[in-house]
Amino acid sequence: MAKALSNRNVCDANFKVADFTGEWLATFGKPELRGAWIIFGESGSGKTHFALSLLAYLTQFVDKAAYDTIEQGLSLSFKNSWLDANMAEVGNKVVVYSKEQIPALRERLRKRKSPQVVVIDSITALVGFTRSTFASLMDEFPDKLFIFIAHEENGKPYPAVARHVRKLAEVKIRVEGFKAYPTTRFATAEGGGEEFVIWPEGAAKYYAQIIDKETNQ
């Protein structure tokens, strides 16, 4: 049994915080880069582009990051997303895993100098990923940040295990119409909780169509 923490233990605890600035600060606050985050939304809403842009930004705070493209693998569509997000600029700080399931990912993360941040795209494409799998992954790698991507059904993450991840995630991002809508536990007086525009032109067109549709009803 672990030792209970005292009031002094809690008050004196120190945590490494990523000093986000600009639009990232406005959306995320100043986060601790460990645990679980989730990005979810419908297909074609901008999830992959947002996740790649976020990962590129996070390389300012970590030595190495990884993107596990389980759903697309190394494909033309993934390459296009990669280039659209200007990922070539991050050099060797981000590695790509193609269609690697959790057992293979665990083996990689057990090695020295393994990535400190991992994007898993997506929960839907994971085989046998359960609440227990999620818990054991978090327990084995408590100092790493896992960013899960999930599809959406009726406004909620899909499948059921994605909804479980959302409940426990420190940062939850719903993406719709090329905008990211955050719920973050890291908001400060300086920022946190504001929407993030992923693609201005796409967002403007998407929401203009909604307004036009509502006006004509």
GROMACS elastic network, one bead per residue, 0.5 to 0.9 nm:
[ bonds ]
;  ai    aj funct       b0    kb
    1     4     6  0.88684   500
    5     8     6  0.80321   500
    5     9     6  0.57465   500
    5    10     6  0.68438   500
    6     9     6  0.50139   500
    6    10     6  0.65179   500
    6    11     6  0.87418   500
    7    10     6  0.53352   500
    7    11     6  0.62391   500
    7    12     6  0.85969   500
    8    11     6  0.50530   500
    8    12     6  0.58403   500
    8    13     6  0.83008   500
    9    12     6  0.54070   500
    9    13     6  0.60465   500
   10    13     6  0.53436   500
   10    14     6  0.89100   500
   11    14     6  0.85975   500
   15    32     6  0.71931   500
   16    31     6  0.86486   500
   16    32     6  0.61508   500
   16    33     6  0.78500   500
   17    20     6  0.87876   500
   17    30     6  0.62106   500
   17    31     6  0.55862   500
   17    33     6  0.70690   500
   18    30     6  0.56897   500
   18    31     6  0.56002   500
   18    32     6  0.61184   500
   18    33     6  0.68932   500
   18    58     6  0.85856   500
   18    61     6  0.64908   500
   19    25     6  0.79699   500
   19    29     6  0.86094   500
   19    30     6  0.57087   500
   19    31     6  0.77591   500
   19    61     6  0.82921   500
   20    23     6  0.85241   500
   20    24     6  0.59222   500
   20    26     6  0.85695   500
   20    28     6  0.78854   500
   20    29     6  0.69119   500
   20    30     6  0.56258   500
   20    31     6  0.78184   500
   21    24     6  0.57933   500
   21    26     6  0.75693   500
   21    29     6  0.85125   500
   21    30     6  0.84537   500
   21   191     6  0.89654   500
   22    25     6  0.53795   500
   22    26     6  0.63739   500
   22    27     6  0.88698   500
   23    27     6  0.62362   500
   23    28     6  0.85582   500
   23   194     6  0.84966   500
   23   195     6  0.89478   500
   23   196     6  0.70619   500
   24    27     6  0.52037   500
   24    28     6  0.58447   500
   24    29     6  0.73217   500
   24    30     6  0.88231   500
   24    54     6  0.84427   500
   24    57     6  0.85825   500
   24   191     6  0.88600   500
   24   192     6  0.82336   500
   24   196     6  0.79533   500
   25    28     6  0.53120   500
   25    30     6  0.63356   500
   25    31     6  0.89388   500
   25   187     6  0.84676   500
   25   190     6  0.75600   500
   25   191     6  0.55728   500
   25   192     6  0.59985   500
   25   193     6  0.89161   500
   25   194     6  0.89528   500
   26    29     6  0.60078   500
   26   187     6  0.83956   500
   26   190     6  0.75798   500
   26   193     6  0.65082   500
   26   194     6  0.55501   500
   26   195     6  0.79895   500
   26   196     6  0.82361   500
   27   180     6  0.86280   500
   27   181     6  0.81395   500
   27   182     6  0.64483   500
   27   183     6  0.85877   500
   27   184     6  0.80615   500
   27   187     6  0.82443   500
   27   191     6  0.69256   500
   27   195     6  0.60202   500
   27   196     6  0.62801   500
   28    31     6  0.67442   500
   28   171     6  0.75770   500
   28   182     6  0.72312   500
   28   183     6  0.81206   500
   28   184     6  0.60540   500
   28   185     6  0.83647   500
   28   186     6  0.65098   500
   28   187     6  0.64929   500
   28   191     6  0.73879   500
   28   193     6  0.62417   500
   28   194     6  0.78900   500
   29   184     6  0.74120   500
   29   185     6  0.82092   500
   29   186     6  0.50934   500
   29   188     6  0.57684   500
   29   189     6  0.85834   500
   29   190     6  0.72213   500
   29   191     6  0.50351   500
   29   193     6  0.72812   500
   30   186     6  0.56094   500
   30   187     6  0.66553   500
   30   188     6  0.70376   500
   30   190     6  0.86672   500
   30   191     6  0.79754   500
   30   192     6  0.77096   500
   31    34     6  0.87142   500
   31   170     6  0.87677   500
   31   171     6  0.87365   500
   31   184     6  0.85776   500
   31   185     6  0.80280   500
   31   186     6  0.51970   500
   31   187     6  0.80543   500
   32    35     6  0.83276   500
   32   145     6  0.87048   500
   32   186     6  0.77807   500
   33    36     6  0.88505   500
   33    58     6  0.88791   500
   33    61     6  0.87542   500
   33    62     6  0.88702   500
   33   116     6  0.83395   500
   33   117     6  0.76497   500
   33   143     6  0.78532   500
   33   144     6  0.69833   500
   33   145     6  0.54631   500
   33   146     6  0.88709   500
   34    37     6  0.88061   500
   34   116     6  0.82172   500
   34   117     6  0.78159   500
   34   141     6  0.88455   500
   34   142     6  0.67749   500
   34   143     6  0.52376   500
   34   146     6  0.71573   500
   35   138     6  0.66104   500
   35   141     6  0.84523   500
   35   142     6  0.64508   500
   35   143     6  0.70864   500
   35   144     6  0.62950   500
   35   146     6  0.61936   500
   35   147     6  0.85619   500
   35   169     6  0.73711   500
   35   170     6  0.72774   500
   36   138     6  0.78456   500
   36   144     6  0.86001   500
   36   145     6  0.58396   500
   36   147     6  0.58598   500
   36   148     6  0.73599   500
   36   165     6  0.76707   500
   36   166     6  0.86562   500
   36   168     6  0.74622   500
   36   170     6  0.62046   500
   36   171     6  0.74039   500
   37   145     6  0.75964   500
   37   146     6  0.63040   500
   37   148     6  0.61925   500
   37   149     6  0.87128   500
   37   165     6  0.81161   500
   37   166     6  0.75961   500
   37   168     6  0.84820   500
   37   170     6  0.57313   500
   37   172     6  0.59340   500
   37   173     6  0.80240   500
   38   146     6  0.83254   500
   38   147     6  0.55171   500
   38   149     6  0.57865   500
   38   150     6  0.73681   500
   38   162     6  0.83285   500
   38   165     6  0.72479   500
   38   166     6  0.61500   500
   38   169     6  0.64432   500
   38   170     6  0.83851   500
   38   171     6  0.64519   500
   38   172     6  0.50541   500
   38   173     6  0.61252   500
   38   174     6  0.83786   500
   39    47     6  0.68470   500
   39    50     6  0.87992   500
   39    51     6  0.76403   500
   39   147     6  0.73051   500
   39   148     6  0.61907   500
   39   150     6  0.63206   500
   39   151     6  0.86513   500
   39   157     6  0.86830   500
   39   166     6  0.87421   500
   39   171     6  0.84649   500
   39   172     6  0.61583   500
   39   174     6  0.59039   500
   39   175     6  0.70706   500
   39   180     6  0.85890   500
   40    47     6  0.68826   500
   40   148     6  0.82540   500
   40   149     6  0.56316   500
   40   151     6  0.54899   500
   40   152     6  0.60982   500
   40   156     6  0.79342   500
   40   157     6  0.58671   500
   40   158     6  0.82796   500
   40   162     6  0.88299   500
   40   172     6  0.80823   500
   40   173     6  0.63230   500
   40   174     6  0.50685   500
   40   175     6  0.60083   500
   40   176     6  0.88456   500
   41    44     6  0.85364   500
   41    45     6  0.65249   500
   41    46     6  0.82495   500
   41    47     6  0.67443   500
   41   149     6  0.84963   500
   41   150     6  0.68237   500
   41   151     6  0.52862   500
   41   153     6  0.81694   500
   41   155     6  0.76212   500
   41   156     6  0.79608   500
   41   157     6  0.71523   500
   41   158     6  0.89947   500
   41   173     6  0.85342   500
   41   174     6  0.56925   500
   41   176     6  0.61408   500
   42    45     6  0.57175   500
   42    46     6  0.85998   500
   42    47     6  0.82045   500
   42   150     6  0.86088   500
   42   151     6  0.55918   500
   42   152     6  0.51363   500
   42   153     6  0.75439   500
   42   155     6  0.85736   500
   42   175     6  0.75811   500
   42   176     6  0.71135   500
   43    46     6  0.78060   500
   43    47     6  0.78538   500
   43   151     6  0.68628   500
   43   152     6  0.80928   500
   44    47     6  0.74700   500
   44    48     6  0.87006   500
   44   176     6  0.88749   500
   44   177     6  0.82810   500
   44   178     6  0.85694   500
   45    48     6  0.85875   500
   45   175     6  0.62761   500
   45   176     6  0.52783   500
   45   177     6  0.51237   500
   45   178     6  0.53934   500
   45   179     6  0.80011   500
   46    49     6  0.54155   500
   46    50     6  0.60899   500
   46    51     6  0.85987   500
   46   175     6  0.67728   500
   46   176     6  0.74084   500
   46   177     6  0.71600   500
   46   178     6  0.50036   500
   46   179     6  0.75706   500
   46   180     6  0.84849   500
   46   198     6  0.69402   500
   46   199     6  0.79420   500
   47    50     6  0.52010   500
   47    51     6  0.60666   500
   47    52     6  0.86058   500
   47   149     6  0.74899   500
   47   150     6  0.87750   500
   47   174     6  0.86679   500
   47   175     6  0.62123   500
   47   176     6  0.84837   500
   47   178     6  0.79205   500
   47   180     6  0.83427   500
   47   198     6  0.88862   500
   48    51     6  0.50674   500
   48    52     6  0.61074   500
   48    53     6  0.85292   500
   48    78     6  0.87752   500
   48    81     6  0.71085   500
   48    82     6  0.88315   500
   48   121     6  0.80603   500
   48   149     6  0.81247   500
   49    52     6  0.52212   500
   49    53     6  0.61397   500
   49    54     6  0.85434   500
   49    81     6  0.61901   500
   49    82     6  0.77240   500
   49    84     6  0.75382   500
   49    85     6  0.60335   500
   49   198     6  0.75492   500
   49   199     6  0.89533   500
   50    53     6  0.51085   500
   50    54     6  0.60388   500
   50    55     6  0.85162   500
   50    85     6  0.81778   500
   50   175     6  0.86555   500
   50   178     6  0.84705   500
   50   179     6  0.88872   500
   50   180     6  0.79121   500
   50   198     6  0.61475   500
   51    54     6  0.50684   500
   51    55     6  0.60773   500
   51    56     6  0.86079   500
   51   119     6  0.75599   500
   51   147     6  0.82670   500
   51   149     6  0.80844   500
   52    55     6  0.50216   500
   52    56     6  0.61611   500
   52    57     6  0.86456   500
   52    67     6  0.81219   500
   52    81     6  0.81773   500
   52    82     6  0.71557   500
   52    85     6  0.63176   500
   52    86     6  0.87965   500
   52    87     6  0.73182   500
   52   119     6  0.86229   500
   53    56     6  0.51252   500
   53    57     6  0.63269   500
   53    58     6  0.87257   500
   53    85     6  0.58375   500
   53    86     6  0.80136   500
   53    87     6  0.77200   500
   53   198     6  0.87961   500
   54    57     6  0.50974   500
   54    58     6  0.62043   500
   54    59     6  0.89019   500
   55    58     6  0.50020   500
   55    59     6  0.65479   500
   55    65     6  0.73350   500
   55    66     6  0.82712   500
   55    67     6  0.82210   500
   55    94     6  0.80629   500
   55   117     6  0.80494   500
   55   118     6  0.85690   500
   55   119     6  0.78097   500
   56    59     6  0.54667   500
   56    60     6  0.77845   500
   56    65     6  0.87296   500
   56    85     6  0.85280   500
   56    86     6  0.85778   500
   56    87     6  0.66416   500
   56    89     6  0.84448   500
   56    90     6  0.63291   500
   56    93     6  0.86414   500
   56    94     6  0.77701   500
   57    60     6  0.59239   500
   57    61     6  0.80534   500
   57    90     6  0.89385   500
   58    61     6  0.54684   500
   58    62     6  0.65353   500
   58    65     6  0.80942   500
   58   117     6  0.81616   500
   59    62     6  0.51223   500
   59    63     6  0.65057   500
   59    64     6  0.67615   500
   59    65     6  0.68701   500
   59    90     6  0.74794   500
   59    93     6  0.65493   500
   59    94     6  0.76655   500
   59   117     6  0.88680   500
   60    63     6  0.79202   500
   62    65     6  0.72031   500
   62    93     6  0.84705   500
   62   115     6  0.84179   500
   62   116     6  0.65982   500
   62   117     6  0.77016   500
   63    93     6  0.63965   500
   63    94     6  0.89074   500
   63   113     6  0.86765   500
   63   115     6  0.76103   500
   63   116     6  0.74423   500
   64    92     6  0.80035   500
   64    94     6  0.59222   500
   64    95     6  0.78305   500
   64   113     6  0.79576   500
   64   114     6  0.72059   500
   64   116     6  0.60087   500
   64   117     6  0.71738   500
   65    93     6  0.61646   500
   65    95     6  0.64618   500
   65    96     6  0.88308   500
   65   114     6  0.81878   500
   65   116     6  0.57229   500
   65   118     6  0.58812   500
   65   119     6  0.82362   500
   66    93     6  0.82828   500
   66    94     6  0.52301   500
   66    96     6  0.56562   500
   66    97     6  0.71569   500
   66   114     6  0.89650   500
   66   115     6  0.59587   500
   66   116     6  0.80517   500
   66   117     6  0.62824   500
   66   119     6  0.62956   500
   66   120     6  0.87204   500
   67    94     6  0.72433   500
   67    95     6  0.63971   500
   67    97     6  0.61185   500
   67    98     6  0.84759   500
   67   117     6  0.85620   500
   67   118     6  0.58052   500
   67   120     6  0.64420   500
   67   121     6  0.75950   500
   68    71     6  0.86925   500
   68    73     6  0.81369   500
   68    95     6  0.85878   500
   68    96     6  0.58827   500
   68    98     6  0.59984   500
   68    99     6  0.67009   500
   68   100     6  0.65701   500
   68   101     6  0.85898   500
   68   105     6  0.84611   500
   68   118     6  0.71721   500
   68   119     6  0.59191   500
   68   120     6  0.50527   500
   68   121     6  0.60202   500
   68   122     6  0.83341   500
   69    72     6  0.57322   500
   69    73     6  0.50383   500
   69    74     6  0.73361   500
   69    78     6  0.80252   500
   69    96     6  0.71920   500
   69    97     6  0.61773   500
   69    98     6  0.52742   500
   69    99     6  0.56552   500
   69   100     6  0.76203   500
   69   119     6  0.81541   500
   69   120     6  0.66791   500
   69   121     6  0.51407   500
   69   122     6  0.73111   500
   70    73     6  0.55586   500
   70    97     6  0.78389   500
   70    98     6  0.60120   500
   70   100     6  0.59666   500
   70   101     6  0.71313   500
   70   120     6  0.71922   500
   70   121     6  0.56164   500
   70   122     6  0.62547   500
   70   123     6  0.86777   500
   70   125     6  0.61698   500
   70   126     6  0.72892   500
   71    98     6  0.86613   500
   71    99     6  0.66559   500
   71   121     6  0.61144   500
   71   122     6  0.59790   500
   71   123     6  0.87994   500
   71   124     6  0.79711   500
   71   125     6  0.54810   500
   71   126     6  0.83820   500
   72    75     6  0.62650   500
   72    76     6  0.88880   500
   72    77     6  0.74085   500
   72    78     6  0.63272   500
   72    98     6  0.79616   500
   72    99     6  0.74541   500
   72   121     6  0.82700   500
   73    78     6  0.71384   500
   73    97     6  0.78735   500
   73    99     6  0.51690   500
   73   100     6  0.87107   500
   74    77     6  0.83013   500
   74    78     6  0.62208   500
   74    79     6  0.70629   500
   74    96     6  0.84784   500
   74    97     6  0.83678   500
   74    98     6  0.57263   500
   74    99     6  0.81132   500
   75    78     6  0.52204   500
   75    79     6  0.61604   500
   75    80     6  0.86247   500
   76    79     6  0.50109   500
   76    80     6  0.61179   500
   76    81     6  0.86343   500
   77    80     6  0.51523   500
   77    81     6  0.63221   500
   77    82     6  0.86379   500
   78    81     6  0.50459   500
   78    82     6  0.60662   500
   78    83     6  0.86457   500
   79    83     6  0.61798   500
   79    84     6  0.84961   500
   80    83     6  0.52157   500
   80    84     6  0.60107   500
   80    85     6  0.86064   500
   81    84     6  0.50696   500
   81    85     6  0.62456   500
   81    86     6  0.87685   500
   81    87     6  0.89437   500
   82    85     6  0.53656   500
   82    86     6  0.65405   500
   82    87     6  0.55972   500
   82    88     6  0.77272   500
   83    86     6  0.50001   500
   83    87     6  0.59845   500
   83    88     6  0.68300   500
   84    87     6  0.77474   500
   85    88     6  0.84633   500
   86    89     6  0.59983   500
   86    90     6  0.81316   500
   87    90     6  0.56540   500
   87    91     6  0.76867   500
   87    94     6  0.84413   500
   88    91     6  0.58451   500
   88    92     6  0.88487   500
   90    93     6  0.59530   500
   90    94     6  0.67908   500
   91    94     6  0.69964   500
   92    95     6  0.67595   500
   93   115     6  0.89050   500
   94   115     6  0.82799   500
   95   115     6  0.83786   500
   97   100     6  0.60947   500
   97   105     6  0.85028   500
   99   125     6  0.87615   500
  100   103     6  0.80587   500
  100   104     6  0.59554   500
  100   105     6  0.63036   500
  100   126     6  0.88894   500
  101   104     6  0.57474   500
  101   105     6  0.62402   500
  101   106     6  0.88171   500
  101   125     6  0.86966   500
  101   126     6  0.62655   500
  101   127     6  0.70569   500
  102   106     6  0.60114   500
  102   107     6  0.86836   500
  102   126     6  0.75449   500
  102   127     6  0.82650   500
  102   129     6  0.80365   500
  102   133     6  0.86221   500
  102   137     6  0.86234   500
  103   106     6  0.52104   500
  103   107     6  0.65608   500
  103   108     6  0.89941   500
  104   107     6  0.52174   500
  104   108     6  0.65401   500
  104   109     6  0.88637   500
  105   108     6  0.51829   500
  105   109     6  0.62537   500
  105   110     6  0.87482   500
  106   109     6  0.51121   500
  106   110     6  0.62134   500
  106   137     6  0.79495   500
  106   140     6  0.88565   500
  106   141     6  0.89698   500
  107   110     6  0.53635   500
  107   111     6  0.70828   500
  108   111     6  0.57216   500
  108   112     6  0.89292   500
  108   114     6  0.66856   500
  108   115     6  0.85759   500
  109   112     6  0.78396   500
  109   113     6  0.84408   500
  109   114     6  0.52437   500
  109   115     6  0.68205   500
  109   116     6  0.85374   500
  109   141     6  0.80033   500
  110   113     6  0.89506   500
  110   114     6  0.71193   500
  110   141     6  0.84830   500
  111   114     6  0.56160   500
  113   116     6  0.83169   500
  115   118     6  0.67034   500
  115   144     6  0.79413   500
  116   143     6  0.75948   500
  116   145     6  0.63956   500
  116   146     6  0.86561   500
  117   144     6  0.58280   500
  117   146     6  0.60019   500
  117   147     6  0.75929   500
  118   144     6  0.77684   500
  118   145     6  0.62909   500
  118   147     6  0.61090   500
  118   148     6  0.83973   500
  119   122     6  0.85129   500
  119   145     6  0.84350   500
  119   146     6  0.59146   500
  119   148     6  0.58860   500
  119   149     6  0.74637   500
  120   123     6  0.69502   500
  120   126     6  0.88964   500
  120   146     6  0.71830   500
  120   147     6  0.61377   500
  120   149     6  0.61359   500
  120   150     6  0.89934   500
  121   124     6  0.81563   500
  121   125     6  0.75371   500
  121   126     6  0.86549   500
  121   147     6  0.85388   500
  121   148     6  0.63916   500
  121   149     6  0.50731   500
  121   150     6  0.72884   500
  122   125     6  0.54009   500
  122   126     6  0.67844   500
  122   148     6  0.64736   500
  122   150     6  0.54291   500
  122   151     6  0.77328   500
  123   126     6  0.52230   500
  123   127     6  0.86191   500
  123   129     6  0.76190   500
  123   148     6  0.65529   500
  123   149     6  0.61610   500
  123   150     6  0.53737   500
  123   151     6  0.79730   500
  123   158     6  0.81565   500
  123   159     6  0.77317   500
  123   161     6  0.80732   500
  123   162     6  0.65789   500
  124   127     6  0.82018   500
  124   129     6  0.89028   500
  124   149     6  0.84147   500
  124   150     6  0.62511   500
  124   151     6  0.69042   500
  124   158     6  0.70162   500
  124   159     6  0.63855   500
  124   162     6  0.80550   500
  126   129     6  0.57943   500
  127   130     6  0.89911   500
  128   133     6  0.81851   500
  129   132     6  0.79964   500
  129   133     6  0.57552   500
  129   134     6  0.70870   500
  129   161     6  0.74900   500
  130   133     6  0.50222   500
  130   134     6  0.62734   500
  130   135     6  0.86286   500
  130   161     6  0.60944   500
  131   134     6  0.50956   500
  131   135     6  0.61658   500
  131   136     6  0.86463   500
  131   161     6  0.62185   500
  131   164     6  0.71166   500
  131   165     6  0.79658   500
  132   135     6  0.50780   500
  132   136     6  0.61363   500
  132   137     6  0.85140   500
  133   136     6  0.52409   500
  133   137     6  0.60979   500
  133   138     6  0.86727   500
  134   137     6  0.51497   500
  134   138     6  0.63046   500
  134   139     6  0.86452   500
  134   161     6  0.87019   500
  134   165     6  0.77198   500
  135   138     6  0.52311   500
  135   139     6  0.61342   500
  135   140     6  0.86332   500
  136   140     6  0.59955   500
  136   141     6  0.85300   500
  137   140     6  0.52802   500
  137   141     6  0.62131   500
  137   142     6  0.82632   500
  138   141     6  0.53697   500
  138   142     6  0.55004   500
  138   143     6  0.86438   500
  138   144     6  0.82373   500
  138   145     6  0.89422   500
  138   146     6  0.84713   500
  139   142     6  0.55460   500
  140   143     6  0.89360   500
  141   144     6  0.56705   500
  141   145     6  0.85037   500
  142   145     6  0.80914   500
  148   162     6  0.84105   500
  148   165     6  0.83223   500
  149   162     6  0.86086   500
  150   157     6  0.59198   500
  150   158     6  0.61483   500
  150   159     6  0.78240   500
  150   162     6  0.64889   500
  151   156     6  0.83428   500
  151   157     6  0.57957   500
  151   158     6  0.52451   500
  151   159     6  0.76193   500
  151   162     6  0.85520   500
  152   155     6  0.59084   500
  152   156     6  0.52878   500
  152   158     6  0.50319   500
  152   159     6  0.80136   500
  152   174     6  0.89367   500
  153   156     6  0.53987   500
  153   157     6  0.62999   500
  153   158     6  0.58124   500
  153   159     6  0.81927   500
  154   157     6  0.83831   500
  155   174     6  0.86575   500
  156   159     6  0.88813   500
  156   162     6  0.87856   500
  156   163     6  0.70384   500
  156   174     6  0.87129   500
  157   160     6  0.74170   500
  157   161     6  0.85499   500
  157   162     6  0.54916   500
  157   163     6  0.52887   500
  157   164     6  0.89296   500
  157   165     6  0.89879   500
  157   166     6  0.75271   500
  157   174     6  0.87079   500
  158   161     6  0.74499   500
  158   162     6  0.55766   500
  158   163     6  0.66571   500
  159   162     6  0.54031   500
  159   163     6  0.69538   500
  160   163     6  0.52069   500
  160   164     6  0.66189   500
  160   165     6  0.89028   500
  161   165     6  0.62945   500
  161   166     6  0.86304   500
  162   166     6  0.61599   500
  162   167     6  0.87507   500
  163   167     6  0.64055   500
  163   168     6  0.89558   500
  164   167     6  0.52519   500
  164   168     6  0.67001   500
  164   169     6  0.87420   500
  165   168     6  0.53047   500
  165   169     6  0.59037   500
  166   169     6  0.51286   500
  166   170     6  0.83956   500
  166   171     6  0.82677   500
  166   172     6  0.63555   500
  167   170     6  0.85669   500
  167   172     6  0.85926   500
  168   171     6  0.88871   500
  169   172     6  0.63177   500
  169   184     6  0.88648   500
  170   183     6  0.83054   500
  170   184     6  0.61739   500
  170   185     6  0.56273   500
  170   186     6  0.77662   500
  171   182     6  0.70874   500
  171   183     6  0.58527   500
  171   185     6  0.63905   500
  171   186     6  0.78962   500
  172   181     6  0.82833   500
  172   182     6  0.57382   500
  172   183     6  0.51077   500
  172   184     6  0.63591   500
  173   180     6  0.60753   500
  173   181     6  0.54745   500
  173   183     6  0.63422   500
  173   184     6  0.83101   500
  174   179     6  0.83184   500
  174   180     6  0.57175   500
  174   181     6  0.51318   500
  174   182     6  0.64593   500
  174   183     6  0.84979   500
  175   178     6  0.65637   500
  175   179     6  0.56133   500
  175   181     6  0.61499   500
  175   182     6  0.86662   500
  176   179     6  0.54826   500
  176   180     6  0.66087   500
  176   181     6  0.79426   500
  176   203     6  0.85944   500
  177   180     6  0.84177   500
  177   198     6  0.88484   500
  177   199     6  0.88028   500
  177   202     6  0.71028   500
  177   203     6  0.53293   500
  177   204     6  0.85316   500
  177   205     6  0.86164   500
  177   206     6  0.56159   500
  177   207     6  0.71106   500
  178   196     6  0.86553   500
  178   197     6  0.63900   500
  178   198     6  0.51269   500
  178   199     6  0.55617   500
  178   200     6  0.75575   500
  178   201     6  0.88840   500
  178   202     6  0.62461   500
  178   203     6  0.50186   500
  178   204     6  0.88244   500
  178   206     6  0.80239   500
  179   195     6  0.67003   500
  179   196     6  0.56279   500
  179   198     6  0.53949   500
  179   199     6  0.73736   500
  179   200     6  0.84399   500
  179   203     6  0.64766   500
  180   194     6  0.87755   500
  180   195     6  0.55318   500
  180   197     6  0.64083   500
  180   198     6  0.69228   500
  181   193     6  0.76479   500
  181   194     6  0.70757   500
  181   196     6  0.66597   500
  182   192     6  0.82093   500
  182   193     6  0.54416   500
  182   194     6  0.67417   500
  182   195     6  0.63603   500
  182   196     6  0.81034   500
  183   187     6  0.89104   500
  183   192     6  0.83983   500
  183   193     6  0.58954   500
  183   194     6  0.87677   500
  184   187     6  0.61360   500
  184   192     6  0.68578   500
  184   193     6  0.62315   500
  185   192     6  0.86012   500
  186   191     6  0.88925   500
  186   192     6  0.68787   500
  186   193     6  0.88443   500
  187   190     6  0.77328   500
  187   191     6  0.57768   500
  187   193     6  0.65455   500
  188   191     6  0.53254   500
  188   192     6  0.62951   500
  189   192     6  0.81171   500
  191   194     6  0.77591   500
  197   200     6  0.60441   500
  197   203     6  0.72800   500
  198   202     6  0.84658   500
  198   203     6  0.77229   500
  199   202     6  0.54327   500
  199   203     6  0.59987   500
  199   204     6  0.85652   500
  200   203     6  0.51530   500
  200   204     6  0.60467   500
  200   205     6  0.86340   500
  201   204     6  0.51959   500
  201   205     6  0.62832   500
  201   206     6  0.86318   500
  202   205     6  0.52399   500
  202   206     6  0.60911   500
  202   207     6  0.86989   500
  203   206     6  0.50815   500
  203   207     6  0.61536   500
  203   208     6  0.83327   500
  204   207     6  0.55307   500
  204   208     6  0.59543   500
  204   209     6  0.86000   500
  205   208     6  0.51303   500
  205   209     6  0.62310   500
  205   210     6  0.88265   500
  206   209     6  0.53560   500
  206   210     6  0.66115   500
  207   211     6  0.62476   500
  207   212     6  0.85159   500
  208   211     6  0.51342   500
  208   212     6  0.60561   500
  208   213     6  0.85126   500
  209   212     6  0.50089   500
  209   213     6  0.60195   500
  209   214     6  0.85725   500
  210   213     6  0.50885   500
  210   214     6  0.61834   500
  210   215     6  0.85426   500
  211   214     6  0.51474   500
  211   215     6  0.60544   500
  211   216     6  0.86502   500
  212   215     6  0.50677   500
  212   216     6  0.62419   500
  212   217     6  0.87833   500
  213   216     6  0.52834   500
  213   217     6  0.63689   500
  214   217     6  0.53557   500
